[in-house]
Amino acid sequence: MTGWIANMTAGTALARAYAIVREWGGDIAFFSEPFLGSTFLVYLPHSAAPAEIPPVVMEKTEPVVAAPPVEIFRETILLVEDEAGIRALVRKILRRENYNVLEAGSAEEAMAMASAVPGRIDLLITDVMLPIASGRELAERIRETRPDLKVLYISGYTDDDAVRTGAIPPGSRFLQKPFTLGALVTKVKESLKAD
């Protein structure tokens, strides 16, 4: 049987298996996740054993509990954005790219999070304008204890306006709102690779 399946393409083998299971009144469920593999669940109808064949008594065993899938993250990003809708969208995009995302809605929340997280924080993505403290002030305060932290500023300002008003230091990495999903991912990768 194994050799027979090995000689067939994966699609043909799946189609054949599905046809056989459906012929017996069953169904197949399929789940797949990147880096975690695939799971196939085969459902077959319950059938009463014929009278002439004694039922098989199986020993009672403990149910097997599958370990939760282990997520493989790339770098850790602290996202600070006071607009919940924008924060949720950026988080979703970054998680889809397998970044570990910590999120905060204010500079105070971000400072507390940066102090509490024991591991590395590779990149701070912060809005330039935050209530109480600016994104620049936030970055400077976090860098007091995490000097290797890289920063990407986001804002509705243009890059020139943000530098001219002192909202971000000259030469900083900057992404203007509104931005496309591709522009965000590209800028994050550039920021993480920068020296």
C-alpha positions in Angstrom: 0.0 0.0 0.0 2.8 2.4 0.9 4.6 1.9 -2.4 1.3 2.4 -4.3 0.7 5.8 -2.6 4.4 6.8 -3.0 4.1 6.3 -6.8 1.1 8.6 -7.1 1.1 12.4 -6.9 -0.1 13.9 -3.6 -3.2 15.3 -5.3 -4.1 12.0 -6.8 -3.6 10.2 -3.5 -5.7 12.7 -1.7 -8.5 12.4 -4.3 -8.4 8.6 -4.1 -8.5 8.6 -0.3 -11.4 11.1 -0.3 -13.3 9.0 -2.8 -12.9 5.8 -0.8 -13.9 7.5 2.5 -17.0 9.1 0.8 -18.0 5.7 -0.7 -18.1 4.4 2.9 -20.3 7.3 4.0 -17.5 9.2 5.7 -15.8 12.5 5.3 -12.3 14.0 5.6 -11.4 17.3 7.3 -8.1 19.0 6.5 -6.2 21.7 8.4 -2.9 23.2 7.5 -0.7 26.0 9.0 2.6 27.3 7.9 5.6 25.8 9.7 3.2 23.5 11.7 2.3 21.0 9.0 -1.1 19.4 8.0 -3.7 17.4 9.9 -6.2 15.1 8.2 -9.2 13.9 10.2 -11.1 10.9 8.7 -14.7 10.5 9.8 -16.4 7.2 9.2 -20.0 6.2 10.2 -20.5 4.0 13.2 -21.4 0.5 12.4 -22.8 -2.2 14.7 -20.7 -5.4 14.7 -22.4 -8.4 13.0 -23.9 -10.9 15.6 -21.6 -13.7 14.7 -18.4 -11.7 15.4 -17.9 -10.9 19.1 -17.2 -7.3 19.8 -13.7 -6.4 20.5 -13.2 -5.1 24.0 -10.4 -2.5 24.2 -8.6 -1.5 27.3 -9.5 1.8 28.7 -6.7 4.3 28.0 -6.2 7.9 28.8 -7.1 10.2 25.9 -4.2 11.6 24.0 -4.0 15.3 24.3 -2.2 17.0 21.4 0.3 19.6 22.4 -0.7 23.1 21.3 1.1 24.2 18.2 4.3 26.0 18.7 4.5 29.3 16.9 7.9 30.2 15.5 8.3 33.9 15.7 10.9 36.1 14.1 11.8 39.3 15.9 9.8 40.9 18.7 8.2 44.3 17.8 6.6 46.7 20.3 3.8 48.5 18.5 2.6 51.8 20.0 -0.4 53.4 18.4 -3.2 55.2 20.1 -5.8 54.6 17.4 -7.1 51.1 18.1 -8.2 50.4 14.5 -4.8 51.2 13.1 -3.1 49.3 15.8 -5.2 46.2 15.2 -4.5 46.3 11.4 -0.8 46.7 11.9 -0.7 43.9 14.5 -2.5 41.6 12.1 -0.1 42.3 9.3 3.0 41.8 11.5 1.6 38.6 13.0 0.9 37.3 9.5 4.6 37.8 8.8 5.4 35.8 12.0 6.7 38.7 14.1 6.0 38.5 17.9 4.0 41.7 18.4 3.6 43.5 21.8 1.1 46.3 21.6 0.4 49.4 23.6 -2.1 52.3 23.2 0.0 54.9 25.0 3.5 55.8 25.9 3.0 54.9 29.5 1.7 51.5 28.6 4.6 50.9 26.3 7.1 51.9 28.9 5.6 49.5 31.4 5.6 46.7 28.8 9.3 47.4 27.8 10.2 47.2 31.5 8.3 44.0 32.1 9.4 42.0 29.0 12.4 39.9 30.0 13.6 39.1 26.4 14.7 41.2 23.5 12.6 43.8 21.8 14.1 44.3 18.4 12.0 47.1 17.0 9.7 49.9 18.3 7.1 51.0 15.9 5.6 54.2 17.3 3.3 56.9 16.2 5.0 60.3 16.2 2.2 62.0 18.1 1.0 60.2 21.2 -0.9 61.6 24.2 1.3 62.8 27.0 4.7 61.8 25.5 5.8 61.9 21.8 7.0 58.9 20.0 10.5 60.4 20.0 10.5 60.8 23.8 9.2 57.3 24.2 12.0 55.9 22.0 14.6 57.8 24.0 13.3 56.6 27.3 13.2 52.9 26.2 16.7 53.2 24.8 18.0 54.1 28.2 17.6 50.4 29.2 17.6 48.9 25.7 20.2 50.8 23.7 20.1 48.4 20.7 16.4 49.1 20.1 15.6 50.0 16.5 12.8 52.5 15.9 10.4 53.0 13.1 8.2 56.2 13.3 4.8 56.3 11.7 2.7 59.5 11.2 0.4 61.4 9.0 3.1 64.1 8.8 5.5 63.9 5.9 9.1 62.9 6.7 10.4 66.5 6.2 7.7 68.0 8.5 8.4 65.5 11.3 12.1 66.2 11.1 11.7 70.0 10.9 9.4 70.1 13.9 11.7 67.9 15.9 9.2 65.1 16.2 11.8 62.6 15.0 15.6 62.8 14.9 17.2 63.4 11.4 18.0 60.1 9.7 15.3 58.2 11.5 13.3 55.5 9.7 9.9 56.8 8.9 6.6 55.6 7.3 3.9 58.1 6.4 0.3 57.3 7.0 -1.7 56.0 5.2 0.6 53.2 4.0 0.0 50.0 2.1 0.5 46.6 3.7 3.5 46.0 1.4 5.1 49.3 2.4 4.8 48.5 6.1 6.3 45.0 5.7 9.2 46.4 3.6 9.9 49.2 6.0 9.9 46.9 9.0 12.4 44.5 7.3 14.6 47.5 6.4 14.4 48.8 10.0 15.3 45.5 11.5 18.3 45.0 9.1 19.6 48.6 9.7 22.7 49.1 11.9 
